[in-house]
Amino acid sequence: QVQLVESGGGLVQAGGSLRLSCATSGRTFSMYTVGWFRQAPGKEREFVTAISSSGGSTYYADSVKGRFTISRDNAKNTVWLQMNSLKPEDTAVYYCAAGRVAGGIFINQARRYDYWGQGTQVTVSS
């Protein structure tokens, strides 16, 4: 079982930055692809970014490419999401998720991820 805990959300002005963390106590964390998804009020959950189990491959939604960076340290059982140049449309609850997900076309499919955190609110004011 993998339990994920997100932290680092908050309120920030447009153009600002936040760094989200996703931590787990699971000893098998290094075996899993980890993704970040977000859900804004009234909208469906959408893929943001993902990182392979080794950290060697990263994937980004077009809407965040060049602004967000995902990274991980398997020794610390932690994945980070650095968010720069934030926009009001980035406002959402951000969830981290873990699963044995192949890269490519499956990486952005929420149903491929088995474990989910409780989410952390990110609010970007204009």
C-alpha positions, 0 to 999 in steps of 0.5 A: 500500500502506498499512502501519498501526502501532498503539501505546499499549496496556498494563495499566490499572485499571478506570476508567482511561484509555488512548490508542491511536495508529494511524500510517502512512507511506502518502501516501494515508492521507487517502483512507481510512476508519479503524476500530478493532476488537478481539478478546478471547480466545475471541471474534470480532473486533468493531467498536469505532469508525470515522472517515471519511476527512475526519474529519467523521463518526464511528461507535461501537459501543453498548458504547463510546459516551460512553467512547471517542473517535476522532480523526485528523490527516491531516497527521500520518497518524495516528488516535487512540483515546482510551479513558476509563472503561475496564472489564474487558470492554474487555480485548482486542487492538485493531486499526486498519484502513483501507479505502474504506468507505462509512458507514452499514451497512458501517462496522462490517464488518471485511471492508470494510477492506483494511489492518490493523495488527498489533494492540496489547494492552489489559488492564483489571484489576478 
